[in-house]
């Protein structure tokens, strides 16, 4: 089986589904946001606050370094992996180019815009990027979500509708579609 890359907007369930899928398959789970933190010592939010360009460079550098590690280990008996990409990676052409070069199945976890908005508001961080529609953040989120959803759909090999499903249910659905 080849690697699986989970994509989708912020709070679509990439991390929780990725962990559930890795557990079901007894394979490694990699969270791109964690790789960014390990490489930079800063969270994606901290980098984004510095500037979107700083964050995108760190994100692209992290996925590139990870891809290079995979290439150097390709002669070893390496199991496949589940990789959760960041919610805004679709706006990072350099990082997307690296993802496309993986021998991976790209899965788009499609969540309704209202579901994602509720999850953002209910999350521990409730983080919205600086300047995120100060007058109407919900409408700005809606526009960005819809724009990115189209791009994620074009990138994906598989589209999963994630609303109303547990991470475990989504993980099982992904496995069924890969069989």
MARZATOR-696436 format. One line per 4 residues: number of its first residue (from 1); for each residue x, z, y of N, C-alpha, C, O, CB. Coordinates in Angstrom, 2 decimals, padded with zeros to 5 digits. Glycine has a CB too. Layout:
REM MARZATOR-696436
NUM> X:Z:Y:X:Z:Y:X:Z:Y:X:Z:Y:X:Z:Y; ... .
***
This chain:
REM MARZATOR-696436
1> 000.85:000.00:-001.18:000.00:000.00:000.00:000.89:000.00:001.24:001.95:000.63:001.25:-000.96:001.23:000.00; 000.47:-000.69:002.26:001.27:-000.71:003.48:000.81:000.37:004.45:-000.23:001.00:004.25:001.20:-002.09:004.14; 001.61:000.58:005.48:001.28:001.59:006.48:-000.07:001.30:007.13:-000.52:000.15:007.19:002.37:001.66:007.54; -000.69:002.37:007.63:-001.96:002.27:008.34:-001.74:002.83:009.74:-001.26:003.95:009.89:-003.11:003.03:007.59 .
5> -002.08:002.06:010.74:-001.98:002.51:012.13:-003.40:002.68:012.67:-004.19:001.74:012.69:-001.15:001.49:013.00; -003.69:003.89:013.10:-005.00:004.19:013.67:-004.93:004.04:015.19:-004.08:004.64:015.84:-005.46:005.63:013.27; -005.82:003.24:015.72:-005.89:003.03:017.16:-007.29:003.36:017.64:-008.22:003.51:016.85:-005.51:001.57:017.53; -007.41:003.46:018.94:-008.71:003.71:019.54:-008.55:004.54:020.79:-007.46:005.01:021.10:-009.63:004.41:018.55 .
9> -009.63:004.71:021.52:-009.56:005.44:022.78:-009.28:006.93:022.58:-009.38:007.45:021.47:-010.85:005.27:023.55; -008.93:007.58:023.66:-008.73:009.03:023.67:-009.95:009.70:023.06:-011.09:009.39:023.41:-008.47:009.56:025.12; -009.70:010.62:022.14:-010.74:011.42:021.48:-011.66:010.59:020.58:-012.85:010.90:020.46:-011.56:012.13:022.52; -011.11:009.55:019.97:-011.90:008.79:018.99:-011.70:009.32:017.58:-012.39:008.89:016.65:-011.54:007.30:019.05 .
13> -010.77:010.26:017.40:-010.56:010.87:016.10:-009.32:010.40:015.37:-009.22:010.58:014.15:-011.73:010.63:015.25; -008.38:009.78:016.07:-007.19:009.22:015.41:-006.36:010.29:014.70:-005.97:010.11:013.55:-006.33:008.50:016.43; -006.11:011.40:015.38:-005.26:012.44:014.79:-005.96:013.14:013.64:-005.38:013.29:012.56:-004.86:013.46:015.85; -007.20:013.57:013.84:-007.90:014.28:012.77:-008.17:013.37:011.57:-008.05:013.80:010.42:-009.21:014.86:013.29 .
17> -008.52:012.12:011.82:-008.72:011.17:010.73:-007.39:010.86:010.05:-007.33:010.76:008.82:-009.37:009.88:011.24; -006.34:010.70:010.82:-005.02:010.43:010.26:-004.55:011.53:009.34:-004.01:011.26:008.26:-004.00:010.23:011.36; -004.76:012.77:009.74:-004.38:013.91:008.89:-005.21:013.92:007.61:-004.68:014.17:006.53:-004.55:015.24:009.66; -006.51:013.66:007.73:-007.38:013.63:006.55:-006.98:012.51:005.61:-006.96:012.70:004.39:-008.85:013.47:006.96 .
21> -006.68:011.34:006.16:-006.28:010.20:005.34:-004.94:010.46:004.64:-004.79:010.15:003.46:-006.18:008.94:006.20; -003.99:011.02:005.37:-002.69:011.34:004.77:-002.84:012.37:003.65:-002.15:012.28:002.63:-001.71:011.86:005.84; -003.72:013.33:003.84:-003.96:014.34:002.82:-004.59:013.71:001.58:-004.18:014.01:000.46:-004.88:015.45:003.37; -005.57:012.84:001.77:-006.21:012.17:000.64:-005.22:011.33:-000.17:-005.31:011.24:-001.39:-007.35:011.29:001.13 .
25> -004.29:010.73:000.54:-003.35:009.80:-000.10:-001.99:010.41:-000.41:-001.12:009.75:-000.97:-003.15:008.60:000.78; -001.83:011.67:-000.05:-000.56:012.35:-000.26:000.61:011.55:000.33:001.59:011.25:-000.34:-000.32:012.60:-001.76; 000.45:011.22:001.60:001.49:010.47:002.28:001.80:011.12:003.63:001.14:012.08:004.03:001.07:009.00:002.47; 002.77:010.59:004.30:003.22:011.13:005.58:002.27:010.75:006.72:001.76:009.63:006.76:004.63:010.64:005.90 .
29> 002.03:011.70:007.63:001.25:011.45:008.84:002.18:011.55:010.03:002.94:012.51:010.17:000.07:012.45:008.97; 002.11:010.55:010.90:002.93:010.52:012.12:001.99:010.35:013.30:001.16:009.44:013.33:004.00:009.37:012.08; 002.14:011.22:014.28:001.37:011.13:015.52:002.32:010.63:016.60:003.30:011.30:016.92:000.71:012.52:015.91; 002.04:009.48:017.17:002.92:008.89:018.18:003.10:009.81:019.37:004.19:009.89:019.94:002.36:007.55:018.64 .
33> 002.04:010.52:019.77:002.18:011.46:020.89:003.20:012.56:020.56:003.94:013.00:021.44:000.82:012.09:021.23; 003.24:012.99:019.30:004.23:013.99:018.87:005.65:013.41:018.91:006.59:014.10:019.28:003.91:014.50:017.46; 005.78:012.14:018.52:007.10:011.49:018.59:007.59:011.43:020.03:008.77:011.65:020.30:007.05:010.07:018.00; 006.68:011.14:020.95:007.04:011.11:022.37:007.52:012.50:022.80:008.54:012.62:023.48:005.83:010.65:023.24 .
37> 006.80:013.53:022.42:007.17:014.90:022.77:008.54:015.27:022.19:009.37:015.86:022.88:006.10:015.89:022.27; 008.77:014.92:020.93:010.06:015.23:020.28:011.22:014.52:020.97:012.29:015.10:021.14:010.02:014.83:018.81; 011.01:013.28:021.37:012.09:012.50:021.99:012.36:012.90:023.43:013.51:012.84:023.88:011.75:011.03:021.93; 011.32:013.30:024.16:011.48:013.54:025.60:011.44:015.02:025.98:011.92:015.40:027.05:010.40:012.82:026.36 .
41> 010.88:015.84:025.12:010.69:017.24:025.47:009.50:017.45:026.40:009.28:018.55:026.90:011.93:017.79:026.12; 008.74:016.39:026.63:007.57:016.45:027.51:006.36:015.88:026.79:006.48:014.97:025.97:007.82:015.69:028.84; 005.20:016.44:027.11:003.98:015.91:026.52:003.64:014.58:027.17:004.11:014.29:028.27:002.81:016.92:026.69; 002.84:013.76:026.50:002.39:012.52:027.14:001.73:012.79:028.49:001.90:012.01:029.43:001.42:011.79:026.23 .
45> 000.96:013.88:028.59:000.32:014.19:029.87:001.36:014.44:030.96:001.23:013.92:032.07:-000.59:015.43:029.72; 002.39:015.22:030.65:003.43:015.49:031.65:004.11:014.19:032.09:004.37:013.99:033.28:004.48:016.47:031.08; 004.39:013.32:031.14:005.02:012.04:031.47:004.10:011.17:032.30:004.54:010.52:033.25:005.43:011.30:030.19; 002.81:011.16:031.95:001.85:010.34:032.69:001.71:010.84:034.12:001.56:010.04:035.05:000.49:010.34:031.99 .
49> 001.74:012.15:034.29:001.65:012.71:035.64:002.85:012.28:036.48:002.72:012.04:037.67:001.56:014.25:035.58; 004.04:012.19:035.82:005.20:011.66:036.55:004.89:010.25:037.03:005.08:009.93:038.20:006.48:011.67:035.65; 004.43:009.43:036.12:003.93:008.09:036.46:003.52:007.39:035.16:004.10:007.64:034.11:005.01:007.24:037.23; 002.51:006.52:035.25:002.12:005.78:034.05:003.28:004.96:033.47:003.40:004.83:032.26:000.95:004.84:034.38 .
53> 004.14:004.43:034.32:005.28:003.63:033.85:006.26:004.49:033.05:006.80:004.05:032.04:006.00:002.97:035.03; 006.49:005.72:033.50:007.39:006.63:032.78:006.81:006.91:031.40:007.53:006.87:030.40:007.59:007.97:033.58; 005.52:007.20:031.35:004.89:007.46:030.07:004.95:006.24:029.16:005.31:006.37:027.99:003.44:007.89:030.28; 004.61:005.06:029.67:004.60:003.86:028.83:005.99:003.56:028.28:006.12:003.13:027.14:004.09:002.66:029.62 .
57> 007.02:003.78:029.08:008.38:003.56:028.60:008.71:004.54:027.47:009.28:004.15:026.45:009.41:003.71:029.76; 008.36:005.80:027.66:008.61:006.81:026.62:007.85:006.48:025.34:008.37:006.65:024.24:008.22:008.20:027.12; 006.62:006.01:025.49:005.80:005.64:024.33:006.42:004.45:023.59:006.53:004.47:022.36:004.36:005.31:024.78; 006.81:003.44:024.33:007.42:002.25:023.72:008.76:002.61:023.08:009.08:002.12:021.99:007.62:001.15:024.77 .
61> 009.55:003.45:023.74:010.84:003.87:023.18:010.64:004.65:021.88:011.39:004.46:020.92:011.61:004.72:024.18; 009.64:005.52:021.84:009.38:006.33:020.65:008.96:005.46:019.47:009.46:005.65:018.36:008.31:007.38:020.93; 008.06:004.52:019.69:007.60:003.67:018.59:008.71:002.71:018.15:008.81:002.37:016.97:006.34:002.88:018.99; 009.54:002.27:019.10:010.66:001.39:018.76:011.69:002.14:017.92:012.18:001.61:016.92:011.33:000.84:020.03 .
65> 012.02:003.38:018.32:012.98:004.18:017.54:012.44:004.47:016.15:013.18:004.44:015.17:013.29:005.52:018.27; 011.14:004.75:016.06:010.53:005.01:014.76:010.60:003.76:013.89:010.93:003.84:012.70:009.07:005.46:014.93; 010.30:002.60:014.47:010.37:001.34:013.72:011.79:001.08:013.23:011.98:000.60:012.11:009.88:000.17:014.59; 012.78:001.38:014.05:014.18:001.18:013.65:014.55:002.11:012.51:015.30:001.72:011.61:015.11:001.41:014.85 .
69> 014.05:003.35:012.54:014.29:004.29:011.44:013.69:003.75:010.15:014.30:003.85:009.08:013.70:005.68:011.75; 012.50:003.17:010.25:011.86:002.60:009.06:012.67:001.46:008.49:012.82:001.34:007.27:010.45:002.12:009.40; 013.21:000.61:009.37:014.01:-000.52:008.91:015.27:-000.04:008.21:015.66:-000.60:007.18:014.38:-001.44:010.09; 015.91:000.99:008.75:017.15:001.47:008.14:016.88:002.17:006.81:017.76:002.25:005.96:017.88:002.42:009.09 .
73> 015.65:002.68:006.63:015.29:003.36:005.39:014.60:002.43:004.41:014.18:002.88:003.34:014.40:004.55:005.68; 014.48:001.15:004.74:013.69:000.24:003.91:014.24:000.07:002.51:013.49:-000.27:001.59:013.61:-001.10:004.58; 015.53:000.30:002.32:016.10:000.19:000.99:015.80:001.40:000.12:015.93:001.34:-001.10:017.58:000.00:001.08; 015.40:002.49:000.75:015.09:003.71:000.02:013.66:003.63:-000.50:012.88:002.77:-000.10:015.28:004.95:000.91 .
77> 013.33:004.54:-001.39:011.97:004.59:-001.93:011.09:005.34:-000.93:010.89:006.55:-001.06:011.95:005.28:-003.34; 010.58:004.63:000.05:009.79:005.23:001.13:008.31:005.00:000.85:007.87:003.88:000.60:010.18:004.64:002.50; 007.55:006.10:000.91:006.11:005.98:000.77:005.52:005.38:002.03:006.17:005.36:003.08:005.47:007.35:000.47; 004.32:004.91:001.93:003.64:004.42:003.11:003.22:005.61:003.97:003.27:006.76:003.54:002.41:003.56:002.73 .
81> 002.82:005.31:005.19:002.51:006.33:006.19:001.20:006.00:006.90:000.73:004.87:006.92:003.64:006.45:007.19; 000.63:007.06:007.49:-000.51:006.92:008.39:000.02:007.28:009.78:000.60:008.35:009.97:-001.74:007.84:007.96; -000.18:006.39:010.73:000.35:006.57:012.07:-000.81:006.56:013.06:-001.61:005.63:013.08:001.39:005.45:012.42; -000.91:007.61:013.88:-001.92:007.68:014.94:-001.27:007.27:016.25:-000.34:007.93:016.72:-002.55:009.11:015.04 .
85> -001.75:006.18:016.82:-001.23:005.72:018.11:-001.94:006.47:019.23:-003.00:007.05:019.03:-001.43:004.18:018.27; -001.35:006.46:020.40:-001.96:007.10:021.57:-003.18:006.32:022.04:-003.30:005.13:021.78:-000.95:007.22:022.70; -004.07:007.00:022.74:-005.33:006.41:023.19:-005.19:005.26:024.17:-006.07:004.41:024.26:-006.16:007.45:023.81; -004.10:005.23:024.91:-003.91:004.16:025.90:-002.87:003.14:025.51:-002.47:002.32:026.33:-003.54:004.75:027.20 .
89> -002.44:003.17:024.25:-001.36:002.27:023.83:-001.73:000.80:024.03:-000.85:-000.04:024.20:-001.01:002.52:022.37; -003.00:000.50:024.00:-003.44:-000.89:024.16:-003.03:-001.45:025.52:-002.93:-002.67:025.68:-004.96:-000.99:023.98; -002.80:-000.58:026.50:-002.36:-001.01:027.83:-000.85:-001.08:027.95:-000.32:-001.26:029.05:-002.92:-000.07:028.89; -000.14:-000.92:026.83:001.32:-000.90:026.83:001.82:-002.09:026.00:002.03:-001.96:024.79:001.86:000.46:026.25 .
93> 002.02:-003.25:026.62:002.39:-004.46:025.88:003.65:-004.32:025.03:003.72:-004.87:023.93:002.58:-005.60:026.83; 004.63:-003.58:025.52:005.87:-003.40:024.75:005.60:-002.62:023.46:006.08:-003.01:022.39:006.93:-002.67:025.60; 004.84:-001.55:023.55:004.51:-000.75:022.36:003.63:-001.53:021.40:003.81:-001.44:020.19:003.83:000.56:022.77; 002.68:-002.28:021.92:001.80:-003.09:021.06:002.61:-004.14:020.30:002.35:-004.39:019.13:000.70:-003.78:021.91 .
97> 003.58:-004.75:020.96:004.44:-005.74:020.29:005.16:-005.12:019.11:005.30:-005.75:018.06:005.46:-006.34:021.28; 005.62:-003.88:019.27:006.30:-003.19:018.16:005.31:-002.91:017.04:005.61:-003.14:015.87:006.96:-001.87:018.65; 004.12:-002.42:017.38:003.11:-002.13:016.36:002.75:-003.37:015.56:002.56:-003.30:014.34:001.85:-001.56:017.01; 002.65:-004.51:016.24:002.30:-005.75:015.55:003.36:-006.17:014.54:003.06:-006.89:013.59:002.10:-006.87:016.57 .
101> 004.59:-005.71:014.73:005.67:-006.08:013.82:005.76:-005.18:012.59:006.51:-005.47:011.66:006.97:-006.05:014.55; 005.00:-004.09:012.58:004.94:-003.24:011.39:004.24:-004.03:010.29:003.39:-004.87:010.57:004.20:-001.89:011.67; 004.60:-003.76:009.06:003.84:-004.28:007.94:002.71:-003.29:007.71:002.73:-002.50:006.76:004.75:-004.47:006.63; 001.72:-003.34:008.59:000.70:-002.29:008.60:-000.69:-002.90:008.76:-000.86:-004.01:009.26:000.96:-001.29:009.72 .
105> -001.66:-002.12:008.32:-003.04:-002.43:008.59:-003.42:-001.64:009.84:-003.27:-000.42:009.88:-003.97:-002.08:007.37; -003.92:-002.33:010.85:-004.31:-001.67:012.10:-005.81:-001.42:012.05:-006.61:-002.34:011.89:-003.91:-002.53:013.35; -006.16:-000.15:012.19:-007.55:000.28:012.13:-007.97:000.76:013.51:-007.31:001.60:014.12:-007.76:001.39:011.07; -009.05:000.22:014.00:-009.62:000.63:015.28:-010.75:001.60:015.01:-011.76:001.23:014.40:-010.13:-000.59:016.11 .
109> -010.59:002.86:015.46:-011.65:003.85:015.36:-012.51:003.72:016.61:-012.14:004.18:017.70:-011.07:005.31:015.20; -013.63:003.10:016.44:-014.50:002.80:017.56:-015.52:003.93:017.73:-016.35:004.16:016.86:-015.22:001.44:017.36; -015.42:004.62:018.84:-016.37:005.69:019.15:-017.19:005.26:020.37:-016.68:004.58:021.26:-015.63:007.05:019.43; -018.44:005.63:020.39:-019.27:005.33:021.55:-018.66:005.98:022.79:-018.07:007.05:022.70:-020.72:005.81:021.34 .
113> -018.82:005.33:023.91:-018.24:005.83:025.15:-018.77:007.22:025.49:-018.00:008.06:025.97:-018.55:004.86:026.30; -020.03:007.49:025.25:-020.58:008.81:025.57:-020.01:009.89:024.64:-019.81:011.03:025.06:-022.09:008.79:025.47; -019.77:009.53:023.39:-019.16:010.47:022.45:-017.75:010.82:022.91:-017.38:012.00:022.93:-019.13:009.88:021.03; -016.97:009.82:023.27:-015.60:010.07:023.74:-015.62:010.93:025.00:-014.80:011.84:025.14:-014.86:008.73:024.02 .
117> -016.54:010.64:025.91:-016.63:011.42:027.16:-016.93:012.88:026.86:-016.32:013.77:027.44:-017.72:010.83:028.08; -017.88:013.14:025.95:-018.22:014.53:025.58:-017.01:015.22:024.96:-016.75:016.38:025.26:-019.42:014.56:024.60; -016.28:014.51:024.11:-015.11:015.12:023.47:-014.02:015.43:024.49:-013.36:016.47:024.40:-014.55:014.18:022.38; -013.84:014.56:025.45:-012.86:014.83:026.51:-013.25:016.09:027.27:-012.42:016.96:027.51:-012.75:013.61:027.48 .
121> -014.51:016.17:027.64:-014.99:017.33:028.39:-014.96:018.62:027.58:-014.81:019.70:028.15:-016.38:017.09:028.89; -015.11:018.52:026.27:-015.11:019.71:025.41:-013.73:020.06:024.87:-013.57:021.09:024.22:-016.05:019.50:024.27; -012.73:019.21:025.13:-011.40:019.46:024.58:-010.71:020.59:025.33:-011.09:020.94:026.45:-010.54:018.19:024.64; -009.70:021.12:024.71:-008.95:022.22:025.33:-008.30:021.78:026.62:-008.21:022.55:027.58:-007.89:022.75:024.36 .
125> -007.83:020.52:026.66:-007.15:020.08:027.87:-008.09:019.40:028.87:-007.86:019.49:030.08:-006.04:019.13:027.52; -009.14:018.73:028.39:-010.06:018.04:029.29:-009.33:017.09:030.22:-009.81:016.79:031.32:-010.85:019.03:030.09; -008.18:016.61:029.78:-007.29:015.83:030.64:-007.84:014.46:030.97:-008.21:013.68:030.10:-005.95:015.69:029.99; -007.88:014.21:032.25:-008.12:012.86:032.76:-006.90:012.50:033.59:-006.43:013.33:034.37:-009.45:012.77:033.60 .
129> -006.38:011.31:033.44:-005.18:010.93:034.20:-005.40:011.07:035.70:-006.52:010.96:036.19:-004.79:009.50:033.87; -004.30:011.31:036.45:-004.42:011.43:037.90:-005.07:010.18:038.49:-004.81:009.06:038.06:-003.03:011.65:038.53; -005.93:010.40:039.49:-006.61:009.29:040.14:-007.69:008.66:039.30:-008.13:007.55:039.60:-005.63:008.25:040.51; -008.12:009.34:038.26:-009.09:008.79:037.33:-010.50:008.89:037.90:-011.27:009.78:037.54:-009.01:009.52:035.98 .
133> -010.82:007.96:038.77:-012.17:007.89:039.31:-012.64:009.20:039.93:-013.64:009.77:039.51:-013.13:007.49:038.24; -011.91:009.65:040.93:-012.19:010.95:041.53:-013.65:011.06:041.97:-014.25:012.12:041.82:-011.28:011.19:042.72; -014.23:009.99:042.50:-015.62:010.04:042.94:-016.60:010.01:041.77:-017.65:010.65:041.83:-015.91:008.88:043.87; -016.26:009.28:040.70:-017.15:009.19:039.55:-016.31:009.01:038.28:-016.21:007.90:037.75:-018.17:008.03:039.72 .
137> -015.70:010.11:037.80:-014.81:009.97:036.64:-015.51:009.45:035.39:-014.90:008.74:034.59:-014.17:011.29:036.33; -016.78:009.79:035.20:-017.48:009.33:034.01:-017.64:007.81:034.03:-017.49:007.16:032.99:-018.86:010.01:033.89; -017.94:007.24:035.18:-018.09:005.79:035.27:-016.74:005.09:035.10:-016.65:004.04:034.45:-018.72:005.39:036.63; -015.68:005.68:035.68:-014.34:005.11:035.50:-013.96:005.14:034.03:-013.40:004.17:033.51:-013.30:005.89:036.34 .
141> -014.27:006.26:033.35:-014.01:006.36:031.91:-014.77:005.29:031.15:-014.22:004.65:030.25:-014.39:007.76:031.39; -016.03:005.09:031.50:-016.86:004.09:030.81:-016.24:002.69:030.94:-016.12:001.97:029.95:-018.29:004.09:031.40; -015.85:002.32:032.15:-015.26:000.99:032.38:-013.96:000.82:031.59:-013.75:-000.22:030.96:-014.99:000.77:033.88; -013.10:001.83:031.63:-011.84:001.76:030.90:-012.07:001.71:029.40:-011.42:000.94:028.69:-010.95:002.96:031.26 .
145> -012.99:002.53:028.91:-013.31:002.58:027.49:-013.79:001.21:027.00:-013.35:000.72:025.96:-014.39:003.65:027.22; -014.69:000.60:027.75:-015.23:-000.71:027.34:-014.15:-001.79:027.37:-014.08:-002.62:026.47:-016.40:-001.11:028.24; -013.32:-001.78:028.40:-012.24:-002.77:028.50:-011.26:-002.60:027.33:-010.87:-003.58:026.69:-011.49:-002.63:029.84; -010.86:-001.38:027.08:-009.91:-001.13:026.00:-010.53:-001.40:024.63:-009.84:-001.88:023.73:-009.40:000.31:026.05 .
149> -011.81:-001.11:024.47:-012.46:-001.34:023.17:-012.38:-002.81:022.77:-012.12:-003.12:021.61:-013.92:-000.90:023.22; -012.60:-003.69:023.72:-012.48:-005.12:023.42:-011.07:-005.47:022.97:-010.89:-006.21:022.00:-012.86:-005.96:024.65; -010.08:-004.94:023.66:-008.68:-005.23:023.31:-008.33:-004.63:021.95:-007.66:-005.28:021.14:-007.73:-004.68:024.39; -008.78:-003.40:021.68:-008.52:-002.79:020.37:-009.18:-003.59:019.25:-008.60:-003.74:018.18:-009.02:-001.35:020.35 .
153> -010.37:-004.08:019.51:-011.08:-004.86:018.48:-010.30:-006.13:018.13:-010.22:-006.52:016.97:-012.51:-005.22:018.97; -009.73:-006.78:019.14:-008.94:-008.00:018.89:-007.66:-007.70:018.13:-007.20:-008.53:017.34:-008.60:-008.68:020.21; -007.08:-006.52:018.35:-005.83:-006.13:017.68:-006.06:-005.74:016.22:-005.17:-005.93:015.39:-005.18:-004.97:018.43; -007.22:-005.19:015.92:-007.47:-004.53:014.64:-007.67:-005.48:013.47:-008.21:-006.58:013.61:-008.66:-003.65:014.75 .
157> -007.22:-005.01:012.31:-007.55:-005.66:011.04:-008.88:-005.12:010.51:-009.63:-005.84:009.84:-006.41:-005.42:010.00; -009.15:-003.85:010.81:-010.37:-003.17:010.36:-010.95:-002.41:011.55:-010.22:-001.77:012.31:-010.07:-002.21:009.15; -012.27:-002.47:011.69:-012.96:-001.69:012.71:-013.87:-000.69:011.98:-014.67:-001.06:011.13:-013.79:-002.61:013.69; -013.72:000.58:012.35:-014.53:001.64:011.77:-015.35:002.26:012.90:-014.81:002.63:013.94:-013.65:002.72:011.05 .
161> -016.64:002.36:012.70:-017.49:003.04:013.69:-017.48:004.52:013.35:-017.99:004.93:012.30:-018.96:002.46:013.69; -016.90:005.32:014.24:-016.55:006.71:013.94:-017.63:007.71:014.32:-017.54:008.87:013.91:-015.30:007.06:014.64; -018.62:007.31:015.07:-019.62:008.28:015.53:-020.42:008.85:014.36:-020.80:008.14:013.42:-020.57:007.62:016.52; -020.66:010.15:014.43:-021.49:010.82:013.44:-020.84:010.99:012.09:-021.52:011.31:011.11:-022.75:010.07:013.28 .
165> -019.53:010.79:012.01:-018.82:010.92:010.73:-017.71:011.95:010.88:-017.11:012.09:011.94:-018.24:009.55:010.27; -017.45:012.66:009.80:-016.33:013.59:009.79:-015.03:012.80:009.60:-015.07:011.66:009.14:-016.50:014.67:008.68; -013.89:013.41:009.95:-012.62:012.72:009.69:-012.44:012.36:008.21:-011.89:011.31:007.89:-011.47:013.60:010.14; -012.91:013.22:007.33:-012.79:012.94:005.90:-013.64:011.74:005.49:-013.20:010.91:004.69:-013.20:014.17:005.08 .
169> -014.84:011.64:006.04:-015.71:010.48:005.75:-015.07:009.19:006.25:-015.12:008.16:005.57:-017.10:010.67:006.38; -014.49:009.25:007.43:-013.83:008.06:007.98:-012.62:007.69:007.12:-012.39:006.51:006.84:-013.39:008.31:009.46; -011.86:008.69:006.70:-010.68:008.43:005.86:-011.09:007.76:004.55:-010.45:006.80:004.12:-009.93:009.75:005.56; -012.15:008.25:003.93:-012.62:007.64:002.68:-013.11:006.21:002.92:-012.89:005.33:002.08:-013.76:008.48:002.06 .
173> -013.77:005.97:004.05:-014.23:004.63:004.38:-013.05:003.68:004.55:-013.10:002.54:004.09:-015.09:004.66:005.65; -012.01:004.13:005.19:-010.81:003.30:005.35:-010.23:002.95:003.98:-009.91:001.79:003.72:-009.74:004.03:006.21; -010.11:003.94:003.12:-009.56:003.68:001.78:-010.42:002.69:001.01:-009.89:001.80:000.35:-009.44:004.97:000.98; -011.73:002.83:001.10:-012.62:001.89:000.41:-012.42:000.47:000.90:-012.43:-000.48:000.11:-014.08:002.30:000.61 .
177> -012.23:000.31:002.20:-012.04:-001.04:002.77:-010.67:-001.62:002.41:-010.49:-002.83:002.41:-012.19:-001.00:004.29; -009.72:-000.76:002.10:-008.38:-001.24:001.73:-008.27:-001.60:000.26:-007.33:-002.29:-000.14:-007.34:-000.19:002.05; -009.21:-001.15:-000.55:-009.16:-001.43:-002.00:-009.53:-002.85:-002.31:-009.53:-003.25:-003.48:-010.08:-000.49:-002.76 .
***
